[in-house]
Amino acid sequence: MAHVLVVEDDATIRSSIIRGLTDRGHAVVSAPTAMAGLEQAVSARPDVVVLDLGLPDLDGTAMLRMLRGVSDVPVVVATARDDETEIVAVLDAGADDYVVKPFGVAQLDARIRAVLRRGGEEQADPTVSVGGLSVDPRARRATLDERVLELTPREFDLLHYLAVRAGEVVSKRELLTEVWRLPYGGADKTVDVHLSWLRRKLGETAQAPRYLHAVRGVGVRLTAPEA
C-alpha cells in the first residue's frame, strides 16, 4: 500500500481516481489546486504524487518545479497533453512517469507501483565512482574531483544511469526508455542536448571527451579518463 496524493481539479476525475486507488489498497489524499497540492505534499508527506497539468491556479509543470525544490517524492503526471515536446519538458522538470488521459485506474496503479519500485532500487544503490567522478543516488549528489556538480534532475538521472553502466555502450533508445521513460523513439535530439549540457558540466566537449564518449551510430559510453 502506498500513500498517494492526487492533485486534480476535475471533481469527477478526482473522485474516480481516489475510489479506484483506494479499492487497490492505497491510502489517498487529494487537492484541487497546485497550491493546495504543494501544502499537502509538504504536510502529508506522500509516497507518490499523481499530478494533473491543467490546474486552475498554476500550470502543473510550474508546480512540479516548485515541488522539486522541497521534495524528491516520485511524481506521475496525468495529462491530456500527448505532444512529445510537452511530455519531454515535464519529464525534464522532474516527473518520474506520465499517463495520458483518458486512462484506466489499473494503468495508473501499475505506473505508481513501477516508480515506487524504481525509487526503492535507487535508495538501495551505493555511490558509484568512475575515476574522479562520484554519483550518490541516495543524496542525489554528484561530484567531480570533489567539486559538487550542479545538475538538473534529468541530468543527474542520465549521469547516474551511464555511471552504473560504466564501460558499456548505451544506445539513445535505451536512454529514452530508461531515463526519460518514453515508450517510443524519435526524440534523439533530446538525448543529444542533455549529453551536451552534461559534457559542459563535466568540463569536456564532444570533440575532446574525458568521460562521455560518443560511439557513432550506436550511443554513448562513460569511462574514466586515461591517466
Salt bridges, closest charged atoms under 4 A:
GLU8 OE1 - LYS101 NZ 2.87
ASP52 OD1 - LYS101 NZ 3.04
ASP59 OD1 - ARG81 NH2 2.93
GLU86 OE1 - ARG81 NH1 3.44
ASP92 OD1 - ARG154 NE 3.71
ASP92 OD1 - HIS194 NE2 3.21
ASP96 OD2 - ARG68 NH2 3.16
ASP97 OD1 - ARG111 NH1 2.90
ASP109 OD1 - HIS26 NE2 2.64
ASP109 OD2 - ARG113 NE 3.33
GLU122 OE2 - ARG140 NH1 3.58
ASP136 OD1 - ARG138 NE 3.65
GLU155 OE1 - LYS201 NZ 2.66
ASP157 OD1 - ARG140 NH2 2.93
ASP157 OD2 - ARG154 NH1 3.51
GLU178 OE1 - ARG181 NH1 3.52
ASP192 OD1 - LYS172 NZ 2.69
